[in-house]
Amino acid sequence: MAIPKYNELYPNVLNVLSDGKEHSIHEIDEIISDQLNLTEEERNEMLPSGNQKLIKNRVGWARAYLKKAGLIESRKRGFANITDLGLKEYNENPNLTEKDLMKYPIIC
């Protein structure tokens, strides 16, 4: 299985955080890797630069855009949790796409 693009991981990130708890970034990456049934080889695949694992990079970008839209937040470094808006969106639309995310003002 090819590792999904970052914008295809929005539902996975919201799913992990939908329990309302604060999760470490590492934990989010691991849970999503498990959800996607990634092999060890896929989990360890690196970016062309060799500086970061591909899955970590893509989950990181998904988190970044969800955070800019106000659907998730980070109260402390290295952790994330879902916001009330994010939980509402996830409950109404568990298969959130990039097009759906565009209705939220992205704060730069």
MMTF fields as JSON, N, C-alpha, C and O atoms, coordinates in Angstrom:
{
  "mmtfVersion": "1.0.0",
  "mmtfProducer": "UNKNOWN",
  "numBonds": 431,
  "numAtoms": 432,
  "numGroups": 108,
  "numChains": 1,
  "numModels": 1,
  "chainsPerModel": [1],
  "groupsPerChain": [108],
  "chainIdList": ["A"],
  "bondAtomList": [4, 2, 8, 6, 12, 10, 16, 14, 20, 18, 24, 22, 28, 26, 32, 30, 36, 34, 40, 38, 44, 42, 48, 46, 52, 50, 56, 54, 60, 58, 64, 62, 68, 66, 72, 70, 76, 74, 80, 78, 84, 82, 88, 86, 92, 90, 96, 94, 100, 98, 104, 102, 108, 106, 112, 110, 116, 114, 120, 118, 124, 122, 128, 126, 132, 130, 136, 134, 140, 138, 144, 142, 148, 146, 152, 150, 156, 154, 160, 158, 164, 162, 168, 166, 172, 170, 176, 174, 180, 178, 184, 182, 188, 186, 192, 190, 196, 194, 200, 198, 204, 202, 208, 206, 212, 210, 216, 214, 220, 218, 224, 222, 228, 226, 232, 230, 236, 234, 240, 238, 244, 242, 248, 246, 252, 250, 256, 254, 260, 258, 264, 262, 268, 266, 272, 270, 276, 274, 280, 278, 284, 282, 288, 286, 292, 290, 296, 294, 300, 298, 304, 302, 308, 306, 312, 310, 316, 314, 320, 318, 324, 322, 328, 326, 332, 330, 336, 334, 340, 338, 344, 342, 348, 346, 352, 350, 356, 354, 360, 358, 364, 362, 368, 366, 372, 370, 376, 374, 380, 378, 384, 382, 388, 386, 392, 390, 396, 394, 400, 398, 404, 402, 408, 406, 412, 410, 416, 414, 420, 418, 424, 422, 428, 426],
  "bondOrderList": [1, 1, 1, 1, 1, 1, 1, 1, 1, 1, 1, 1, 1, 1, 1, 1, 1, 1, 1, 1, 1, 1, 1, 1, 1, 1, 1, 1, 1, 1, 1, 1, 1, 1, 1, 1, 1, 1, 1, 1, 1, 1, 1, 1, 1, 1, 1, 1, 1, 1, 1, 1, 1, 1, 1, 1, 1, 1, 1, 1, 1, 1, 1, 1, 1, 1, 1, 1, 1, 1, 1, 1, 1, 1, 1, 1, 1, 1, 1, 1, 1, 1, 1, 1, 1, 1, 1, 1, 1, 1, 1, 1, 1, 1, 1, 1, 1, 1, 1, 1, 1, 1, 1, 1, 1, 1, 1],
  "groupList": [{"groupName": "MET", "atomNameList": ["N", "CA", "C", "O"], "elementList": ["N", "C", "C", "O"], "formalChargeList": [0, 0, 0, 0], "bondAtomList": [1, 0, 2, 1, 3, 2], "bondOrderList": [1, 1, 2], "singleLetterCode": "M", "chemCompType": "L-PEPTIDE LINKING"}, {"groupName": "ALA", "atomNameList": ["N", "CA", "C", "O"], "elementList": ["N", "C", "C", "O"], "formalChargeList": [0, 0, 0, 0], "bondAtomList": [1, 0, 2, 1, 3, 2], "bondOrderList": [1, 1, 2], "singleLetterCode": "A", "chemCompType": "L-PEPTIDE LINKING"}, {"groupName": "ILE", "atomNameList": ["N", "CA", "C", "O"], "elementList": ["N", "C", "C", "O"], "formalChargeList": [0, 0, 0, 0], "bondAtomList": [1, 0, 2, 1, 3, 2], "bondOrderList": [1, 1, 2], "singleLetterCode": "I", "chemCompType": "L-PEPTIDE LINKING"}, {"groupName": "PRO", "atomNameList": ["N", "CA", "C", "O"], "elementList": ["N", "C", "C", "O"], "formalChargeList": [0, 0, 0, 0], "bondAtomList": [1, 0, 2, 1, 3, 2], "bondOrderList": [1, 1, 2], "singleLetterCode": "P", "chemCompType": "L-PEPTIDE LINKING"}, {"groupName": "LYS", "atomNameList": ["N", "CA", "C", "O"], "elementList": ["N", "C", "C", "O"], "formalChargeList": [0, 0, 0, 0], "bondAtomList": [1, 0, 2, 1, 3, 2], "bondOrderList": [1, 1, 2], "singleLetterCode": "K", "chemCompType": "L-PEPTIDE LINKING"}, {"groupName": "TYR", "atomNameList": ["N", "CA", "C", "O"], "elementList": ["N", "C", "C", "O"], "formalChargeList": [0, 0, 0, 0], "bondAtomList": [1, 0, 2, 1, 3, 2], "bondOrderList": [1, 1, 2], "singleLetterCode": "Y", "chemCompType": "L-PEPTIDE LINKING"}, {"groupName": "ASN", "atomNameList": ["N", "CA", "C", "O"], "elementList": ["N", "C", "C", "O"], "formalChargeList": [0, 0, 0, 0], "bondAtomList": [1, 0, 2, 1, 3, 2], "bondOrderList": [1, 1, 2], "singleLetterCode": "N", "chemCompType": "L-PEPTIDE LINKING"}, {"groupName": "GLU", "atomNameList": ["N", "CA", "C", "O"], "elementList": ["N", "C", "C", "O"], "formalChargeList": [0, 0, 0, 0], "bondAtomList": [1, 0, 2, 1, 3, 2], "bondOrderList": [1, 1, 2], "singleLetterCode": "E", "chemCompType": "L-PEPTIDE LINKING"}, {"groupName": "LEU", "atomNameList": ["N", "CA", "C", "O"], "elementList": ["N", "C", "C", "O"], "formalChargeList": [0, 0, 0, 0], "bondAtomList": [1, 0, 2, 1, 3, 2], "bondOrderList": [1, 1, 2], "singleLetterCode": "L", "chemCompType": "L-PEPTIDE LINKING"}, {"groupName": "VAL", "atomNameList": ["N", "CA", "C", "O"], "elementList": ["N", "C", "C", "O"], "formalChargeList": [0, 0, 0, 0], "bondAtomList": [1, 0, 2, 1, 3, 2], "bondOrderList": [1, 1, 2], "singleLetterCode": "V", "chemCompType": "L-PEPTIDE LINKING"}, {"groupName": "SER", "atomNameList": ["N", "CA", "C", "O"], "elementList": ["N", "C", "C", "O"], "formalChargeList": [0, 0, 0, 0], "bondAtomList": [1, 0, 2, 1, 3, 2], "bondOrderList": [1, 1, 2], "singleLetterCode": "S", "chemCompType": "L-PEPTIDE LINKING"}, {"groupName": "ASP", "atomNameList": ["N", "CA", "C", "O"], "elementList": ["N", "C", "C", "O"], "formalChargeList": [0, 0, 0, 0], "bondAtomList": [1, 0, 2, 1, 3, 2], "bondOrderList": [1, 1, 2], "singleLetterCode": "D", "chemCompType": "L-PEPTIDE LINKING"}, {"groupName": "GLY", "atomNameList": ["N", "CA", "C", "O"], "elementList": ["N", "C", "C", "O"], "formalChargeList": [0, 0, 0, 0], "bondAtomList": [1, 0, 2, 1, 3, 2], "bondOrderList": [1, 1, 2], "singleLetterCode": "G", "chemCompType": "PEPTIDE LINKING"}, {"groupName": "HIS", "atomNameList": ["N", "CA", "C", "O"], "elementList": ["N", "C", "C", "O"], "formalChargeList": [0, 0, 0, 0], "bondAtomList": [1, 0, 2, 1, 3, 2], "bondOrderList": [1, 1, 2], "singleLetterCode": "H", "chemCompType": "L-PEPTIDE LINKING"}, {"groupName": "GLN", "atomNameList": ["N", "CA", "C", "O"], "elementList": ["N", "C", "C", "O"], "formalChargeList": [0, 0, 0, 0], "bondAtomList": [1, 0, 2, 1, 3, 2], "bondOrderList": [1, 1, 2], "singleLetterCode": "Q", "chemCompType": "L-PEPTIDE LINKING"}, {"groupName": "THR", "atomNameList": ["N", "CA", "C", "O"], "elementList": ["N", "C", "C", "O"], "formalChargeList": [0, 0, 0, 0], "bondAtomList": [1, 0, 2, 1, 3, 2], "bondOrderList": [1, 1, 2], "singleLetterCode": "T", "chemCompType": "L-PEPTIDE LINKING"}, {"groupName": "ARG", "atomNameList": ["N", "CA", "C", "O"], "elementList": ["N", "C", "C", "O"], "formalChargeList": [0, 0, 0, 0], "bondAtomList": [1, 0, 2, 1, 3, 2], "bondOrderList": [1, 1, 2], "singleLetterCode": "R", "chemCompType": "L-PEPTIDE LINKING"}, {"groupName": "TRP", "atomNameList": ["N", "CA", "C", "O"], "elementList": ["N", "C", "C", "O"], "formalChargeList": [0, 0, 0, 0], "bondAtomList": [1, 0, 2, 1, 3, 2], "bondOrderList": [1, 1, 2], "singleLetterCode": "W", "chemCompType": "L-PEPTIDE LINKING"}, {"groupName": "PHE", "atomNameList": ["N", "CA", "C", "O"], "elementList": ["N", "C", "C", "O"], "formalChargeList": [0, 0, 0, 0], "bondAtomList": [1, 0, 2, 1, 3, 2], "bondOrderList": [1, 1, 2], "singleLetterCode": "F", "chemCompType": "L-PEPTIDE LINKING"}, {"groupName": "CYS", "atomNameList": ["N", "CA", "C", "O"], "elementList": ["N", "C", "C", "O"], "formalChargeList": [0, 0, 0, 0], "bondAtomList": [1, 0, 2, 1, 3, 2], "bondOrderList": [1, 1, 2], "singleLetterCode": "C", "chemCompType": "L-PEPTIDE LINKING"}],
  "groupTypeList": [0, 1, 2, 3, 4, 5, 6, 7, 8, 5, 3, 6, 9, 8, 6, 9, 8, 10, 11, 12, 4, 7, 13, 10, 2, 13, 7, 2, 11, 7, 2, 2, 10, 11, 14, 8, 6, 8, 15, 7, 7, 7, 16, 6, 7, 0, 8, 3, 10, 12, 6, 14, 4, 8, 2, 4, 6, 16, 9, 12, 17, 1, 16, 1, 5, 8, 4, 4, 1, 12, 8, 2, 7, 10, 16, 4, 16, 12, 18, 1, 6, 2, 15, 11, 8, 12, 8, 4, 7, 5, 6, 7, 6, 3, 6, 8, 15, 7, 4, 11, 8, 0, 4, 5, 3, 2, 2, 19],
  "groupIdList": [1, 2, 3, 4, 5, 6, 7, 8, 9, 10, 11, 12, 13, 14, 15, 16, 17, 18, 19, 20, 21, 22, 23, 24, 25, 26, 27, 28, 29, 30, 31, 32, 33, 34, 35, 36, 37, 38, 39, 40, 41, 42, 43, 44, 45, 46, 47, 48, 49, 50, 51, 52, 53, 54, 55, 56, 57, 58, 59, 60, 61, 62, 63, 64, 65, 66, 67, 68, 69, 70, 71, 72, 73, 74, 75, 76, 77, 78, 79, 80, 81, 82, 83, 84, 85, 86, 87, 88, 89, 90, 91, 92, 93, 94, 95, 96, 97, 98, 99, 100, 101, 102, 103, 104, 105, 106, 107, 108],
  "secStructList": [7, 7, 7, 7, 7, 4, 4, 4, 1, 2, 2, 2, 2, 2, 2, 2, 2, 6, 6, 1, 7, 7, 3, 3, 2, 2, 2, 2, 2, 2, 2, 2, 2, 2, 2, 6, 6, 7, 7, 2, 2, 2, 2, 6, 7, 5, 7, 6, 6, 1, 1, 1, 5, 2, 2, 2, 2, 2, 2, 2, 2, 2, 2, 2, 2, 2, 2, 2, 6, 6, 1, 3, 3, 7, 1, 1, 6, 6, 3, 3, 3, 3, 7, 2, 2, 2, 2, 2, 2, 2, 2, 2, 7, 6, 6, 7, 7, 2, 2, 2, 2, 6, 6, 1, 7, 7, 7, 7],
  "xCoordList": [0.847, 0.0, 0.886, 1.848, 0.55, 1.281, 0.806, -0.367, 1.72, 1.369, 0.517, 0.923, -0.659, -1.548, -0.894, 0.012, -1.38, -0.942, -1.466, -2.414, -0.84, -1.213, -2.694, -3.331, -3.257, -4.656, -5.623, -6.815, -5.141, -5.964, -5.944, -6.68, -5.099, -4.956, -5.774, -5.763, -6.483, -7.299, -8.253, -8.308, -9.019, -9.947, -9.229, -9.745, -8.048, -7.306, -6.881, -7.004, -6.379, -5.948, -7.142, -7.059, -8.252, -9.445, -9.963, -10.428, -9.886, -10.331, -9.526, -10.093, -8.217, -7.358, -7.699, -7.747, -7.936, -8.174, -9.633, -9.944, -10.516, -11.953, -12.339, -13.473, -11.42, -11.72, -11.646, -11.96, -11.227, -11.188, -9.95, -9.793, -9.072, -7.858, -6.718, -6.752, -5.727, -4.516, -3.585, -3.33, -3.078, -2.207, -0.869, -0.794, 0.189, 1.508, 1.578, 0.887, 2.422, 2.607, 3.07, 2.607, 3.966, 4.461, 3.312, 3.207, 2.462, 1.325, 0.382, -0.102, 0.122, -0.746, -0.153, -0.859, 1.148, 1.82, 1.691, 1.398, 1.908, 1.858, 0.444, 0.264, -0.551, -1.938, -2.359, -2.989, -2.011, -2.37, -1.635, -2.221, -0.384, 0.361, -0.316, -0.382, -0.818, -1.553, -2.87, -3.218, -3.61, -4.885, -4.683, -5.52, -3.565, -3.278, -2.626, -2.351, -2.382, -1.714, -0.396, -0.097, 0.401, 1.684, 2.672, 2.73, 3.439, 4.496, 5.648, 5.687, 6.584, 7.762, 8.541, 9.051, 8.622, 9.325, 8.651, 9.329, 7.322, 6.591, 6.725, 6.861, 6.687, 6.83, 8.206, 8.353, 9.197, 10.565, 11.003, 12.143, 10.102, 10.442, 10.752, 10.0, 11.859, 12.316, 11.993, 11.807, 11.934, 11.836, 13.111, 14.124, 13.071, 14.286, 15.485, 16.628, 15.236, 16.319, 16.956, 18.093, 16.226, 16.723, 16.618, 17.148, 15.935, 15.865, 14.659, 14.643, 13.649, 12.421, 11.694, 11.79, 10.959, 10.146, 8.966, 8.387, 8.62, 7.556, 6.216, 5.513, 5.845, 4.553, 4.51, 3.48, 5.584, 5.645, 5.471, 4.783, 6.091, 5.981, 4.545, 4.023, 3.921, 2.563, 1.539, 0.63, 1.671, 0.77, 1.007, 0.067, 2.255, 2.581, 1.929, 1.399, 1.959, 1.3, -0.219, -0.868, -0.779, -2.232, -2.594, -3.57, -1.817, -2.059, -1.943, -2.747, -0.956, -0.737, -1.958, -2.388, -2.513, -3.677, -4.932, -5.747, -5.091, -6.234, -6.126, -7.134, -4.918, -4.706, -5.009, -5.654, -4.556, -4.819, -6.316, -6.783, -7.06, -8.513, -9.247, -10.452, -8.533, -9.148, -9.811, -10.574, -9.534, -10.164, -9.384, -9.948, -8.092, -7.281, -6.43, -6.312, -5.844, -4.982, -3.841, -3.859, -2.864, -1.72, -1.509, -1.014, -1.892, -1.753, -0.333, 0.088, 0.405, 1.814, 2.596, 2.05, 3.871, 4.747, 4.713, 4.835, 4.541, 4.59, 3.298, 3.275, 2.207, 0.912, -0.175, -0.019, -1.277, -2.421, -3.71, -3.747, -4.761, -6.102, -7.106, -6.807, -8.287, -9.348, -10.066, -10.202, -10.521, -11.308, -12.787, -13.148, -13.637, -15.082, -15.525, -16.34, -14.987, -15.311, -14.852, -15.57, -13.669, -13.15, -13.99, -14.223, -14.443, -15.283, -16.637, -17.169, -17.182, -18.451, -18.29, -19.123, -17.215, -16.957, -16.75, -17.292, -15.984, -15.725, -17.016, -17.235, -17.865, -19.133, -20.08, -20.832, -20.047, -20.922, -20.338, -21.075, -19.001, -18.336, -17.035, -15.955, -17.122, -15.92, -14.922, -13.786, -15.327, -14.433, -14.011, -14.014, -13.652, -13.256, -12.221, -11.23, -12.472, -11.544, -10.934, -11.313, -9.994, -9.369, -10.412, -10.361, -11.348, -12.415, -13.255, -13.604, -13.578, -14.338, -13.556, -14.132, -12.267, -11.423, -11.363, -11.128, -11.569, -11.466, -12.571, -12.462, -13.622, -14.685, -14.261, -14.929, -13.139, -12.649, -11.583, -10.743, -11.629, -10.589, -9.236, -9.064, -8.311, -6.977, -6.167, -5.961, -5.722, -4.955, -3.48, -2.929, -2.855, -1.419, -0.554, 0.67],
  "yCoordList": [-1.184, 0.0, 1.238, 1.332, 2.167, 3.431, 4.288, 4.259, 5.036, 5.917, 7.056, 7.712, 7.3, 8.35, 9.723, 9.967, 10.612, 12.002, 12.648, 12.156, 13.759, 14.404, 14.761, 14.604, 15.247, 15.675, 14.495, 14.688, 13.3, 12.103, 11.582, 10.656, 12.18, 11.734, 12.565, 12.273, 13.597, 14.403, 13.545, 13.702, 12.628, 11.805, 10.945, 10.744, 10.442, 9.597, 10.388, 9.908, 11.604, 12.426, 12.741, 12.608, 13.157, 13.471, 12.236, 12.33, 11.083, 9.838, 9.547, 9.208, 9.677, 9.405, 10.357, 9.948, 11.628, 12.634, 12.721, 13.436, 12.012, 12.125, 11.619, 11.823, 10.966, 10.521, 11.679, 11.515, 12.858, 14.041, 14.152, 15.133, 13.166, 13.176, 13.866, 14.014, 14.277, 14.839, 13.681, 12.815, 13.665, 12.589, 13.157, 14.256, 12.394, 12.821, 12.643, 11.806, 13.444, 13.375, 11.972, 11.416, 11.412, 10.053, 9.044, 8.169, 9.173, 8.261, 8.379, 7.368, 9.605, 9.82, 9.131, 8.433, 9.329, 8.692, 7.176, 6.538, 6.596, 5.143, 4.591, 3.573, 5.267, 4.798, 4.849, 3.919, 5.934, 6.047, 4.993, 4.41, 4.741, 3.684, 2.33, 1.524, 2.088, 0.854, 0.818, -0.208, 1.94, 2.009, 1.699, 1.052, 2.166, 1.973, 0.625, 0.298, -0.161, -1.459, -1.345, -2.166, -0.319, -0.132, -1.199, -1.573, -1.675, -2.638, -1.899, -0.669, -2.656, -2.038, -1.232, -0.15, -1.772, -1.063, 0.281, 1.297, 0.284, 1.529, 2.501, 3.708, 1.979, 2.831, 3.492, 4.586, 2.832, 3.346, 4.062, 4.518, 4.165, 4.857, 6.324, 7.006, 6.785, 8.144, 9.069, 8.621, 10.36, 11.37, 11.303, 10.778, 11.828, 11.82, 12.479, 12.087, 13.464, 14.139, 13.226, 13.452, 12.193, 11.284, 11.828, 11.23, 12.966, 13.625, 13.244, 13.504, 12.634, 12.341, 11.18, 10.975, 10.418, 9.338, 9.939, 10.941, 9.312, 9.81, 9.881, 10.884, 8.846, 8.85, 9.964, 10.622, 10.186, 11.251, 12.614, 13.485, 12.797, 14.047, 14.296, 15.401, 13.279, 13.452, 13.656, 14.474, 12.927, 13.137, 14.534, 15.206, 14.958, 16.293, 17.391, 18.35, 17.266, 18.264, 18.224, 19.269, 17.043, 16.936, 17.643, 18.392, 17.411, 18.09, 19.601, 20.348, 20.05, 21.492, 22.165, 23.222, 21.56, 22.158, 22.067, 22.989, 20.971, 20.855, 21.884, 22.425, 22.145, 23.14, 24.543, 25.334, 24.855, 26.174, 26.412, 27.549, 25.341, 25.45, 25.51, 25.761, 25.282, 25.332, 24.042, 24.036, 22.939, 21.661, 20.886, 20.062, 21.154, 20.573, 21.694, 22.775, 21.415, 22.4, 21.685, 20.471, 22.472, 21.952, 22.847, 23.969, 22.329, 23.108, 23.09, 23.992, 22.044, 21.99, 21.291, 20.503, 21.593, 21.087, 19.559, 18.862, 19.063, 17.626, 16.883, 15.652, 17.625, 17.009, 17.707, 18.859, 17.003, 17.574, 17.026, 15.937, 17.813, 17.368, 18.017, 19.01, 17.446, 17.944, 19.099, 19.109, 20.067, 21.166, 20.8, 19.795, 21.609, 21.372, 21.427, 20.616, 22.384, 22.5, 21.255, 20.749, 20.77, 19.578, 18.347, 17.53, 18.211, 17.069, 17.148, 16.137, 18.353, 18.55, 18.17, 17.456, 18.652, 18.343, 16.851, 16.272, 16.225, 14.79, 13.983, 13.029, 14.357, 13.636, 13.814, 12.9, 14.985, 15.246, 14.735, 14.367, 14.712, 14.361, 13.61, 14.197, 12.33, 11.582, 11.372, 10.965, 11.641, 11.469, 12.815, 13.014, 13.725, 15.074, 15.074, 14.345, 15.905, 16.03, 17.424, 18.289, 17.62, 18.939, 19.986, 21.123, 19.602, 20.524, 20.949, 22.122, 20.006, 20.325, 21.275, 22.175, 21.076, 21.893, 23.338, 24.248, 23.553, 24.895, 25.837, 27.049, 25.315, 26.202, 26.926, 27.859, 26.486, 27.114, 28.144, 27.908, 29.288, 30.283, 29.772, 29.491, 29.666, 29.205, 30.411, 31.362, 30.36, 31.452, 31.212, 30.188, 32.138, 32.0, 32.714, 32.695],
  "zCoordList": [0.0, 0.0, 0.0, 0.762, -0.851, -0.86, 0.315, 0.686, 0.88, 1.986, 1.429, 0.47, 2.017, 1.508, 1.572, 2.368, 0.71, 0.737, 2.012, 2.624, 2.409, 3.674, 3.726, 4.768, 2.598, 2.613, 2.661, 2.9, 2.442, 2.57, 4.009, 4.348, 4.849, 6.232, 7.222, 8.418, 6.748, 7.661, 8.481, 9.7, 7.845, 8.642, 9.686, 10.785, 9.346, 10.288, 11.515, 12.642, 11.299, 12.431, 13.321, 14.542, 12.717, 13.511, 14.231, 15.367, 13.584, 14.218, 15.477, 16.516, 15.387, 16.551, 17.691, 18.851, 17.365, 18.388, 18.837, 19.79, 18.17, 18.462, 19.847, 20.281, 20.544, 21.91, 22.905, 24.084, 22.417, 23.265, 24.134, 24.861, 24.074, 24.888, 24.141, 22.919, 24.894, 24.316, 23.969, 24.806, 22.738, 22.279, 21.847, 21.297, 22.101, 21.635, 20.118, 19.538, 19.503, 18.056, 17.667, 16.671, 18.439, 18.163, 18.213, 17.354, 19.218, 19.36, 18.159, 17.649, 17.709, 16.55, 15.326, 14.598, 15.1, 13.96, 14.02, 13.009, 15.198, 15.355, 15.141, 14.473, 15.71, 15.56, 14.094, 13.592, 13.413, 11.995, 11.174, 10.261, 11.474, 10.779, 10.967, 10.039, 12.181, 12.454, 11.685, 11.101, 11.68, 10.95, 9.471, 8.841, 8.926, 7.499, 7.199, 6.045, 8.267, 8.116, 7.369, 6.503, 7.706, 7.038, 7.482, 8.654, 6.524, 6.83, 7.507, 7.511, 8.078, 8.695, 7.655, 7.945, 6.454, 5.378, 5.086, 4.938, 5.005, 4.755, 5.929, 5.727, 7.139, 8.336, 8.394, 8.938, 7.838, 7.894, 6.621, 6.529, 5.633, 4.388, 4.684, 5.379, 4.147, 4.405, 3.229, 2.098, 3.523, 2.475, 1.634, 2.094, 0.408, -0.411, 0.284, 0.045, 1.131, 1.853, 2.89, 3.305, 3.31, 4.332, 5.742, 6.678, 5.908, 7.212, 8.06, 9.263, 7.448, 8.189, 7.532, 6.323, 8.351, 7.802, 7.048, 7.468, 5.93, 5.06, 5.786, 5.665, 6.535, 7.223, 8.265, 8.412, 8.978, 9.98, 9.314, 9.846, 8.158, 7.42, 6.964, 7.112, 6.418, 5.888, 6.997, 6.853, 8.096, 9.231, 9.81, 10.234, 9.824, 10.32, 9.503, 10.065, 8.179, 7.326, 7.505, 7.506, 7.654, 7.891, 9.19, 9.239, 10.24, 11.515, 11.357, 11.914, 10.608, 10.426, 9.805, 10.267, 8.762, 8.104, 8.966, 8.975, 9.684, 10.599, 11.724, 12.178, 12.161, 13.213, 12.685, 13.373, 11.483, 10.885, 10.692, 10.759, 10.454, 10.273, 11.609, 11.644, 12.702, 14.02, 14.454, 15.42, 13.754, 14.086, 15.139, 15.859, 15.225, 16.294, 16.888, 16.313, 18.044, 18.685, 19.386, 19.584, 19.749, 20.483, 21.696, 21.586, 22.841, 24.078, 24.605, 25.329, 24.231, 24.621, 23.524, 22.751, 23.474, 22.425, 22.355, 23.363, 21.112, 20.894, 21.158, 21.141, 21.404, 21.682, 20.88, 20.473, 20.655, 19.945, 20.536, 21.109, 20.378, 20.767, 19.826, 19.162, 19.782, 18.907, 19.602, 20.825, 18.816, 19.36, 19.282, 18.671, 19.895, 19.798, 18.339, 17.9, 17.596, 16.172, 15.414, 14.552, 15.734, 15.079, 15.367, 14.477, 16.6, 16.965, 16.261, 15.803, 16.181, 15.471, 14.002, 13.444, 13.38, 11.966, 11.771, 10.83, 12.636, 12.508, 12.65, 11.903, 13.597, 13.798, 12.616, 12.277, 11.99, 10.844, 9.537, 8.622, 9.452, 8.203, 8.507, 8.425, 8.853, 9.241, 8.099, 8.344, 6.867, 5.716, 5.146, 3.931, 6.02, 5.655, 4.528, 4.574, 3.521, 2.401, 2.398, 3.188, 1.503, 1.367, 0.979, 1.448, 0.129, -0.277, 0.932, 1.06, 1.813, 3.026, 3.926, 4.537, 4.005, 4.878, 4.388, 5.182, 3.113, 2.552, 3.029, 2.838, 3.639, 4.151, 5.426, 5.872, 6.011, 7.226, 6.865, 5.996, 7.542, 7.246, 7.758, 8.944, 6.852, 7.213, 7.673, 6.919, 8.894, 9.467, 9.21, 9.615, 8.551, 8.237, 9.23, 9.109]
}
